[in-house]
Amino acid sequence: SLTYNMNILQHIDSSHTFCVTLNRTEDIDENKILRQFTYHHPVFTTESIAAQQRKEEIQGAQHTWFCGAYWYNGFHEDGVRSAL
């Protein structure tokens, strides 16, 4: 699991400390949980890999450009890479 302090990360000026915890919540007091989210990483299939390889067919069509982590391996850095 991983926990990070949002006050530091996002420069939040508050008397409360806001933390985000990934992958583990059973040890956190339920009264201190403001909200829970479930995220999923992209699932790559034969079809999605074939679509990745055809990216150039749609890039720029009708003045529309697509960027996202789904173009590569699904990591945040891949989203940035796809936008460059």
C-alpha positions as CSV (number, residue, x, y, z in Angstrom):
1,S,0.0,0.0,0.0
2,L,1.0,3.6,-0.4
3,T,-0.2,6.7,1.5
4,Y,0.7,10.3,0.6
5,N,-0.1,13.6,2.2
6,M,-2.3,15.7,-0.1
7,N,-1.5,18.9,1.9
8,I,2.1,18.6,0.8
9,L,1.5,17.3,-2.7
10,Q,-1.2,19.8,-3.6
11,H,-0.2,22.7,-1.3
12,I,-3.4,22.5,0.7
13,D,-3.4,25.1,3.5
14,S,-5.7,23.4,6.1
15,S,-5.7,22.6,9.8
16,H,-6.7,19.1,8.7
17,T,-4.3,16.6,7.1
18,F,-5.7,15.0,4.0
19,C,-4.1,11.7,3.0
20,V,-4.7,9.4,0.0
21,T,-4.1,5.7,0.5
22,L,-3.8,3.2,-2.3
23,N,-4.6,-0.5,-2.1
24,R,-5.3,-0.8,1.7
25,T,-8.1,0.6,3.8
26,E,-8.8,-2.0,6.4
27,D,-6.5,-0.3,9.0
28,I,-8.1,3.1,8.5
29,D,-10.8,4.3,10.9
30,E,-14.0,4.4,8.8
31,N,-15.0,7.7,10.4
32,K,-11.9,9.3,8.8
33,I,-12.6,8.1,5.2
34,L,-14.1,10.9,3.2
35,R,-14.6,9.0,0.0
36,Q,-13.5,5.7,-1.7
37,F,-12.8,5.1,-5.4
38,T,-12.0,2.0,-7.4
39,Y,-9.7,2.5,-10.3
40,H,-8.7,0.0,-13.0
41,H,-5.7,0.0,-15.2
42,P,-6.3,-0.6,-18.9
43,V,-6.7,-4.3,-19.9
44,F,-4.9,-5.0,-23.1
45,T,-6.3,-7.5,-25.5
46,T,-5.2,-8.7,-29.0
47,E,-7.8,-6.2,-30.4
48,S,-6.6,-3.3,-28.3
49,I,-3.0,-3.9,-29.3
50,A,-4.0,-4.0,-33.0
51,A,-5.8,-0.7,-32.5
52,Q,-2.7,0.8,-30.9
53,Q,-0.8,-0.1,-34.0
54,R,-3.3,1.8,-36.2
55,K,-3.1,5.0,-34.2
56,E,-1.7,7.0,-37.1
57,E,-4.9,6.3,-39.1
58,I,-7.0,8.5,-36.8
59,Q,-4.5,11.0,-35.4
60,G,-5.3,14.4,-36.7
61,A,-8.4,13.3,-38.6
62,Q,-11.0,16.1,-38.5
63,H,-8.5,18.1,-36.4
64,T,-8.8,15.7,-33.5
65,W,-5.8,14.2,-31.7
66,F,-6.0,11.4,-29.1
67,C,-3.6,11.1,-26.2
68,G,-3.7,8.8,-23.2
69,A,-2.0,6.0,-21.3
70,Y,-3.9,3.5,-23.4
71,W,-1.6,4.2,-26.4
72,Y,1.3,2.5,-24.7
73,N,1.5,0.5,-21.4
74,G,-1.1,2.2,-19.3
75,F,1.2,4.2,-17.0
76,H,0.8,7.9,-16.3
77,E,4.1,8.5,-18.1
78,D,2.6,6.9,-21.2
79,G,-0.2,9.4,-21.2
80,V,2.3,12.2,-21.2
81,R,4.4,10.4,-23.9
82,S,1.4,10.1,-26.1
83,A,0.8,13.9,-25.9
84,L,4.2,14.9,-27.1
